[in-house]
Amino acid sequence: MQCYTTHRDPVVFPDPESFSPDRWIKSNGGTSEMKEAFMPFTKGTRVCLGKNLAMMELKVITTIILRRFHVSIAAEMTMEDMAMKDHFLLFPQGKKCKLVFTPRN
Ligand code: HEM
């Protein structure tokens, strides 16, 4: 079992290729099927040991960055750059994800 296909089950996640964080908000934190299928840290006996630490770090770091900067996509980035490339782990096809950080007043 692996995350890539599970996270793209169109029955659970309609239009799975679209980046749509709203799907979690609209369903009030996710339907029971979405919660069951969502497993970025995998599940079971070999589940990621750092899951809780990673979730906390992601929330703290994202909050600190977004409070200090307005973040936008660099003009030179294209949709093709961000297409996913499977290399055991996924990475963006263009091998870059350039963002612009503008300090907030
Ligand atoms: C967003 C961040 C992270 C993601 C998405 C992630 C994801 C994963 C995944 C998919 C596995 C494989 C589980 C399996 O084999 O079924 C794993 C294993 C593991 N992760 Fe993470 N991880 C993250 C952060 C961390 C952090 C911060 C730590 C430690 C501080 C950590 C420690 C470990 C360890 C020790 C294992 C091996 C567990 C085992 O085989 O028993 N991970 N992680």
Backbone and ligand atoms as CSV (ligand in chain L), in Angstrom:
chain,resi,resn,atom,element,x,y,z
A,1,MET,N,N,0.846,-1.187,0.000
A,1,MET,CA,C,0.000,0.000,0.000
A,1,MET,C,C,0.888,1.246,0.000
A,2,GLN,N,N,0.563,2.213,-0.833
A,2,GLN,CA,C,1.376,3.433,-0.837
A,2,GLN,C,C,0.488,4.669,-1.032
A,3,CYS,N,N,1.035,5.796,-0.635
A,3,CYS,CA,C,0.237,7.020,-0.545
A,3,CYS,C,C,-0.212,7.542,-1.904
A,4,TYR,N,N,0.630,7.436,-2.914
A,4,TYR,CA,C,0.367,8.104,-4.184
A,4,TYR,C,C,-1.019,7.757,-4.736
A,5,THR,N,N,-1.294,6.455,-4.863
A,5,THR,CA,C,-2.576,6.064,-5.454
A,5,THR,C,C,-3.716,6.229,-4.455
A,6,THR,N,N,-3.456,5.960,-3.197
A,6,THR,CA,C,-4.519,6.091,-2.188
A,6,THR,C,C,-5.016,7.532,-2.138
A,7,HIS,N,N,-4.087,8.485,-2.232
A,7,HIS,CA,C,-4.462,9.902,-2.181
A,7,HIS,C,C,-5.109,10.382,-3.479
A,8,ARG,N,N,-5.105,9.526,-4.507
A,8,ARG,CA,C,-5.707,9.907,-5.784
A,8,ARG,C,C,-6.937,9.066,-6.113
A,9,ASP,N,N,-7.526,8.470,-5.127
A,9,ASP,CA,C,-8.763,7.709,-5.346
A,9,ASP,C,C,-9.893,8.718,-5.600
A,10,PRO,N,N,-10.414,8.765,-6.859
A,10,PRO,CA,C,-11.422,9.784,-7.176
A,10,PRO,C,C,-12.749,9.577,-6.447
A,11,VAL,N,N,-12.962,8.376,-5.933
A,11,VAL,CA,C,-14.190,8.141,-5.167
A,11,VAL,C,C,-14.114,8.903,-3.843
A,12,VAL,N,N,-12.925,8.919,-3.259
A,12,VAL,CA,C,-12.738,9.587,-1.961
A,12,VAL,C,C,-12.391,11.062,-2.158
A,13,PHE,N,N,-11.517,11.338,-3.139
A,13,PHE,CA,C,-11.072,12.710,-3.405
A,13,PHE,C,C,-11.452,13.085,-4.841
A,14,PRO,N,N,-12.685,13.587,-5.072
A,14,PRO,CA,C,-13.082,13.948,-6.433
A,14,PRO,C,C,-12.085,14.926,-7.058
A,15,ASP,N,N,-11.845,14.757,-8.365
A,15,ASP,CA,C,-10.878,15.590,-9.086
A,15,ASP,C,C,-9.533,15.569,-8.350
A,16,PRO,N,N,-8.966,14.386,-8.159
A,16,PRO,CA,C,-7.806,14.236,-7.271
A,16,PRO,C,C,-6.550,14.966,-7.713
A,17,GLU,N,N,-6.409,15.255,-9.010
A,17,GLU,CA,C,-5.186,15.924,-9.469
A,17,GLU,C,C,-5.200,17.426,-9.198
A,18,SER,N,N,-6.341,17.974,-8.826
A,18,SER,CA,C,-6.361,19.418,-8.566
A,18,SER,C,C,-5.949,19.683,-7.114
A,19,PHE,N,N,-5.132,20.723,-6.933
A,19,PHE,CA,C,-4.713,21.116,-5.591
A,19,PHE,C,C,-5.868,21.894,-4.978
A,20,SER,N,N,-6.550,21.293,-4.048
A,20,SER,CA,C,-7.767,21.890,-3.513
A,20,SER,C,C,-7.849,21.708,-1.997
A,21,PRO,N,N,-7.101,22.535,-1.259
A,21,PRO,CA,C,-7.186,22.431,0.206
A,21,PRO,C,C,-8.604,22.662,0.712
A,22,ASP,N,N,-9.395,23.395,-0.110
A,22,ASP,CA,C,-10.782,23.684,0.281
A,22,ASP,C,C,-11.595,22.423,0.537
A,23,ARG,N,N,-11.208,21.320,-0.110
A,23,ARG,CA,C,-11.995,20.100,0.061
A,23,ARG,C,C,-12.037,19.685,1.537
A,24,TRP,N,N,-11.001,20.053,2.292
A,24,TRP,CA,C,-10.979,19.720,3.718
A,24,TRP,C,C,-11.826,20.705,4.523
A,25,ILE,N,N,-11.840,21.960,4.073
A,25,ILE,CA,C,-12.618,22.983,4.789
A,25,ILE,C,C,-14.110,22.761,4.545
A,26,LYS,N,N,-14.466,22.550,3.254
A,26,LYS,CA,C,-15.884,22.378,2.896
A,26,LYS,C,C,-16.506,21.172,3.581
A,27,SER,N,N,-15.686,20.161,3.839
A,27,SER,CA,C,-16.229,18.949,4.479
A,27,SER,C,C,-15.956,18.970,5.993
A,28,ASN,N,N,-15.712,20.185,6.508
A,28,ASN,CA,C,-15.527,20.348,7.953
A,28,ASN,C,C,-14.417,19.454,8.517
A,29,GLY,N,N,-13.248,19.513,7.874
A,29,GLY,CA,C,-12.114,18.727,8.352
A,29,GLY,C,C,-11.986,17.380,7.680
A,30,GLY,N,N,-12.819,17.121,6.663
A,30,GLY,CA,C,-12.709,15.862,5.911
A,30,GLY,C,C,-13.825,14.889,6.260
A,31,THR,N,N,-14.318,14.188,5.236
A,31,THR,CA,C,-15.297,13.134,5.483
A,31,THR,C,C,-14.584,11.964,6.167
A,32,SER,N,N,-15.339,11.024,6.689
A,32,SER,CA,C,-14.697,9.875,7.339
A,32,SER,C,C,-13.874,9.091,6.321
A,33,GLU,N,N,-14.337,9.053,5.042
A,33,GLU,CA,C,-13.578,8.345,3.997
A,33,GLU,C,C,-12.263,9.065,3.707
A,34,MET,N,N,-12.286,10.400,3.676
A,34,MET,CA,C,-11.061,11.171,3.427
A,34,MET,C,C,-10.060,10.957,4.555
A,35,LYS,N,N,-10.542,10.999,5.788
A,35,LYS,CA,C,-9.631,10.807,6.928
A,35,LYS,C,C,-9.017,9.414,6.920
A,36,GLU,N,N,-9.828,8.439,6.525
A,36,GLU,CA,C,-9.349,7.060,6.483
A,36,GLU,C,C,-8.265,6.878,5.407
A,37,ALA,N,N,-8.471,7.547,4.251
A,37,ALA,CA,C,-7.550,7.349,3.115
A,37,ALA,C,C,-6.300,8.220,3.213
A,38,PHE,N,N,-6.356,9.324,3.964
A,38,PHE,CA,C,-5.229,10.270,4.011
A,38,PHE,C,C,-4.131,9.719,4.923
A,39,MET,N,N,-2.962,9.457,4.339
A,39,MET,CA,C,-1.914,8.824,5.154
A,39,MET,C,C,-0.525,9.245,4.671
A,40,PRO,N,N,-0.209,10.542,4.735
A,40,PRO,CA,C,1.109,10.981,4.288
A,40,PRO,C,C,2.250,10.378,5.095
A,41,PHE,N,N,1.965,9.919,6.300
A,41,PHE,CA,C,3.002,9.311,7.146
A,41,PHE,C,C,2.869,7.790,7.138
A,42,THR,N,N,2.057,7.290,6.246
A,42,THR,CA,C,1.588,5.909,6.171
A,42,THR,C,C,0.881,5.502,7.472
A,43,LYS,N,N,0.559,4.239,7.565
A,43,LYS,CA,C,-0.175,3.756,8.738
A,43,LYS,C,C,0.388,2.408,9.151
A,44,GLY,N,N,0.009,1.977,10.301
A,44,GLY,CA,C,0.404,0.635,10.734
A,44,GLY,C,C,1.625,0.649,11.629
A,45,THR,N,N,2.236,-0.517,11.752
A,45,THR,CA,C,3.323,-0.664,12.718
A,45,THR,C,C,4.560,0.138,12.346
A,46,ARG,N,N,4.761,0.442,11.037
A,46,ARG,CA,C,5.938,1.212,10.621
A,46,ARG,C,C,5.578,2.664,10.321
A,47,VAL,N,N,4.497,3.142,10.915
A,47,VAL,CA,C,4.109,4.538,10.722
A,47,VAL,C,C,5.258,5.457,11.137
A,48,CYS,N,N,5.329,6.628,10.496
A,48,CYS,CA,C,6.409,7.581,10.769
A,48,CYS,C,C,6.518,7.883,12.263
A,49,LEU,N,N,7.720,7.711,12.761
A,49,LEU,CA,C,7.958,7.943,14.191
A,49,LEU,C,C,7.871,9.427,14.541
A,50,GLY,N,N,8.136,10.291,13.553
A,50,GLY,CA,C,8.168,11.736,13.817
A,50,GLY,C,C,6.884,12.448,13.441
A,51,LYS,N,N,5.798,11.679,13.236
A,51,LYS,CA,C,4.539,12.247,12.735
A,51,LYS,C,C,4.068,13.458,13.550
A,52,ASN,N,N,3.959,13.313,14.847
A,52,ASN,CA,C,3.430,14.402,15.675
A,52,ASN,C,C,4.380,15.594,15.700
A,53,LEU,N,N,5.692,15.322,15.779
A,53,LEU,CA,C,6.677,16.406,15.748
A,53,LEU,C,C,6.607,17.134,14.413
A,54,ALA,N,N,6.537,16.360,13.315
A,54,ALA,CA,C,6.494,16.962,11.978
A,54,ALA,C,C,5.256,17.841,11.815
A,55,MET,N,N,4.095,17.366,12.272
A,55,MET,CA,C,2.858,18.151,12.153
A,55,MET,C,C,2.970,19.448,12.941
A,56,MET,N,N,3.552,19.373,14.134
A,56,MET,CA,C,3.703,20.569,14.955
A,56,MET,C,C,4.672,21.546,14.281
A,57,GLU,N,N,5.798,21.030,13.781
A,57,GLU,CA,C,6.784,21.887,13.116
A,57,GLU,C,C,6.188,22.556,11.877
A,58,LEU,N,N,5.439,21.788,11.092
A,58,LEU,CA,C,4.827,22.350,9.884
A,58,LEU,C,C,3.909,23.511,10.235
A,59,LYS,N,N,3.085,23.329,11.278
A,59,LYS,CA,C,2.128,24.390,11.650
A,59,LYS,C,C,2.851,25.612,12.193
A,60,VAL,N,N,3.839,25.401,13.053
A,60,VAL,CA,C,4.564,26.526,13.657
A,60,VAL,C,C,5.343,27.291,12.587
A,61,ILE,N,N,6.078,26.574,11.744
A,61,ILE,CA,C,6.922,27.238,10.738
A,61,ILE,C,C,6.066,27.947,9.693
A,62,THR,N,N,4.994,27.285,9.231
A,62,THR,CA,C,4.121,27.919,8.241
A,62,THR,C,C,3.496,29.190,8.816
A,63,THR,N,N,3.055,29.119,10.059
A,63,THR,CA,C,2.440,30.297,10.698
A,63,THR,C,C,3.447,31.434,10.800
A,64,ILE,N,N,4.656,31.144,11.232
A,64,ILE,CA,C,5.676,32.195,11.381
A,64,ILE,C,C,5.965,32.848,10.025
A,65,ILE,N,N,6.123,32.035,8.993
A,65,ILE,CA,C,6.425,32.588,7.658
A,65,ILE,C,C,5.263,33.447,7.156
A,66,LEU,N,N,4.033,32.923,7.252
A,66,LEU,CA,C,2.896,33.657,6.688
A,66,LEU,C,C,2.552,34.911,7.480
A,67,ARG,N,N,2.901,34.938,8.758
A,67,ARG,CA,C,2.688,36.169,9.538
A,67,ARG,C,C,3.688,37.243,9.125
A,68,ARG,N,N,4.856,36.842,8.667
A,68,ARG,CA,C,5.905,37.818,8.345
A,68,ARG,C,C,5.988,38.172,6.870
A,69,PHE,N,N,5.535,37.260,5.992
A,69,PHE,CA,C,5.707,37.493,4.562
A,69,PHE,C,C,4.424,37.210,3.789
A,70,HIS,N,N,4.240,37.974,2.705
A,70,HIS,CA,C,3.245,37.611,1.700
A,70,HIS,C,C,3.992,36.721,0.709
A,71,VAL,N,N,3.466,35.541,0.427
A,71,VAL,CA,C,4.173,34.580,-0.423
A,71,VAL,C,C,3.441,34.443,-1.757
A,72,SER,N,N,4.186,34.583,-2.849
A,72,SER,CA,C,3.585,34.394,-4.170
A,72,SER,C,C,4.523,33.557,-5.045
A,73,ILE,N,N,3.983,33.100,-6.152
A,73,ILE,CA,C,4.763,32.258,-7.068
A,73,ILE,C,C,5.581,33.158,-7.987
A,74,ALA,N,N,6.851,32.841,-8.193
A,74,ALA,CA,C,7.710,33.639,-9.074
A,74,ALA,C,C,7.154,33.608,-10.499
A,75,ALA,N,N,7.254,34.754,-11.175
A,75,ALA,CA,C,6.669,34.892,-12.520
A,75,ALA,C,C,7.228,33.857,-13.490
A,76,GLU,N,N,8.479,33.468,-13.289
A,76,GLU,CA,C,9.099,32.539,-14.245
A,76,GLU,C,C,8.611,31.099,-14.103
A,77,MET,N,N,7.892,30.781,-13.038
A,77,MET,CA,C,7.436,29.403,-12.830
A,77,MET,C,C,6.305,29.056,-13.800
A,78,THR,N,N,6.315,27.824,-14.293
A,78,THR,CA,C,5.250,27.365,-15.195
A,78,THR,C,C,4.555,26.142,-14.587
A,79,MET,N,N,3.403,25.820,-15.125
A,79,MET,CA,C,2.682,24.625,-14.676
A,79,MET,C,C,3.522,23.374,-14.947
A,80,GLU,N,N,4.258,23.389,-16.063
A,80,GLU,CA,C,5.098,22.235,-16.418
A,80,GLU,C,C,6.195,22.034,-15.364
A,81,ASP,N,N,6.749,23.147,-14.851
A,81,ASP,CA,C,7.776,23.027,-13.804
A,81,ASP,C,C,7.250,22.247,-12.605
A,82,MET,N,N,5.989,22.470,-12.291
A,82,MET,CA,C,5.431,21.899,-11.064
A,82,MET,C,C,4.763,20.540,-11.280
A,83,ALA,N,N,4.779,20.035,-12.516
A,83,ALA,CA,C,4.232,18.687,-12.738
A,83,ALA,C,C,5.032,17.703,-11.885
A,84,MET,N,N,4.339,16.734,-11.317
A,84,MET,CA,C,5.028,15.808,-10.410
A,84,MET,C,C,5.819,14.756,-11.183
A,85,LYS,N,N,6.996,14.505,-10.718
A,85,LYS,CA,C,7.848,13.479,-11.325
A,85,LYS,C,C,8.070,12.397,-10.266
A,86,ASP,N,N,7.818,11.174,-10.660
A,86,ASP,CA,C,7.977,10.074,-9.708
A,86,ASP,C,C,9.400,9.548,-9.757
A,87,HIS,N,N,10.076,9.652,-8.648
A,87,HIS,CA,C,11.449,9.144,-8.566
A,87,HIS,C,C,11.580,8.441,-7.211
A,88,PHE,N,N,10.671,7.490,-6.965
A,88,PHE,CA,C,10.432,6.867,-5.659
A,88,PHE,C,C,9.783,7.893,-4.746
A,89,LEU,N,N,10.460,9.015,-4.456
A,89,LEU,CA,C,9.790,10.159,-3.862
A,89,LEU,C,C,9.425,11.095,-5.017
A,90,LEU,N,N,8.439,11.952,-4.781
A,90,LEU,CA,C,8.020,12.858,-5.847
A,90,LEU,C,C,8.831,14.140,-5.800
A,91,PHE,N,N,9.083,14.712,-6.972
A,91,PHE,CA,C,9.650,16.053,-7.007
A,91,PHE,C,C,9.095,16.794,-8.217
A,92,PRO,N,N,9.166,18.149,-8.192
A,92,PRO,CA,C,8.617,18.889,-9.332
A,92,PRO,C,C,9.502,18.699,-10.563
A,93,GLN,N,N,8.847,18.488,-11.700
A,93,GLN,CA,C,9.551,18.188,-12.949
A,93,GLN,C,C,10.630,19.219,-13.283
A,94,GLY,N,N,10.360,20.503,-13.023
A,94,GLY,CA,C,11.333,21.562,-13.320
A,94,GLY,C,C,12.472,21.627,-12.319
A,95,LYS,N,N,12.397,20.772,-11.274
A,95,LYS,CA,C,13.400,20.714,-10.210
A,95,LYS,C,C,13.566,22.059,-9.506
A,96,LYS,N,N,12.489,22.812,-9.441
A,96,LYS,CA,C,12.523,24.084,-8.723
A,96,LYS,C,C,11.100,24.455,-8.329
A,97,CYS,N,N,10.997,25.257,-7.294
A,97,CYS,CA,C,9.706,25.800,-6.867
A,97,CYS,C,C,10.004,27.201,-6.341
A,98,LYS,N,N,10.136,28.143,-7.258
A,98,LYS,CA,C,10.570,29.483,-6.871
A,98,LYS,C,C,9.392,30.308,-6.356
A,99,LEU,N,N,9.586,30.853,-5.166
A,99,LEU,CA,C,8.558,31.675,-4.535
A,99,LEU,C,C,9.135,33.059,-4.246
A,100,VAL,N,N,8.260,34.035,-4.118
A,100,VAL,CA,C,8.678,35.401,-3.782
A,100,VAL,C,C,8.128,35.729,-2.402
A,101,PHE,N,N,9.016,36.105,-1.488
A,101,PHE,CA,C,8.620,36.455,-0.121
A,101,PHE,C,C,8.702,37.969,0.041
A,102,THR,N,N,7.538,38.605,0.206
A,102,THR,CA,C,7.502,40.053,0.389
A,102,THR,C,C,7.170,40.343,1.852
A,103,PRO,N,N,8.066,41.062,2.570
A,103,PRO,CA,C,7.798,41.315,3.990
A,103,PRO,C,C,6.473,42.054,4.183
A,104,ARG,N,N,5.699,41.637,5.172
A,104,ARG,CA,C,4.461,42.340,5.521
A,104,ARG,C,C,4.824,43.539,6.380
A,105,ASN,N,N,4.036,44.580,6.289
A,105,ASN,CA,C,4.320,45.768,7.115
A,105,ASN,C,C,3.865,45.519,8.557
L,1,HEM,C1,C,6.371,16.055,6.768
L,1,HEM,C2,C,7.289,15.316,7.390
L,1,HEM,C3,C,7.360,13.811,7.332
L,1,HEM,C4,C,6.747,12.925,6.504
L,1,HEM,C5,C,5.758,13.212,5.357
L,1,HEM,C6,C,7.177,11.605,6.898
L,1,HEM,C7,C,6.781,10.430,6.293
L,1,HEM,C8,C,7.253,9.178,6.618
L,1,HEM,C9,C,6.905,7.967,5.933
L,1,HEM,C10,C,5.985,7.869,4.721
L,1,HEM,C11,C,7.546,6.938,6.550
L,1,HEM,C12,C,7.527,5.456,6.150
L,1,HEM,C13,C,6.567,4.662,6.990
L,1,HEM,C14,C,6.479,3.241,6.440
L,1,HEM,O1,O,7.511,2.645,6.147
L,1,HEM,O2,O,5.375,2.747,6.316
L,1,HEM,C15,C,8.312,7.494,7.632
L,1,HEM,C16,C,9.091,6.773,8.505
L,1,HEM,C17,C,9.837,7.316,9.538
L,1,HEM,N1,N,9.901,8.643,9.893
L,1,HEM,FE1,FE,8.955,10.178,8.953
L,1,HEM,N2,N,8.047,11.716,7.970
L,1,HEM,C18,C,8.181,13.037,8.272
L,1,HEM,C19,C,8.943,13.587,9.286
L,1,HEM,C20,C,9.672,12.875,10.210
L,1,HEM,C21,C,10.396,13.451,11.345
L,1,HEM,C22,C,10.430,14.954,11.693
L,1,HEM,C23,C,11.001,12.409,12.000
L,1,HEM,C24,C,11.871,12.405,13.224
L,1,HEM,C25,C,12.076,13.457,14.002
L,1,HEM,C26,C,10.659,11.197,11.282
L,1,HEM,C27,C,11.072,9.934,11.631
L,1,HEM,C28,C,10.740,8.766,10.984
L,1,HEM,C29,C,11.212,7.455,11.345
L,1,HEM,C30,C,12.188,7.131,12.494
L,1,HEM,C31,C,10.641,6.531,10.450
L,1,HEM,C32,C,10.832,5.006,10.414
L,1,HEM,C33,C,9.760,4.347,11.251
L,1,HEM,C34,C,9.900,2.827,11.216
L,1,HEM,O3,O,10.304,2.275,10.180
L,1,HEM,O4,O,9.574,2.193,12.240
L,1,HEM,N3,N,9.854,11.508,10.212
L,1,HEM,N4,N,8.103,8.857,7.655
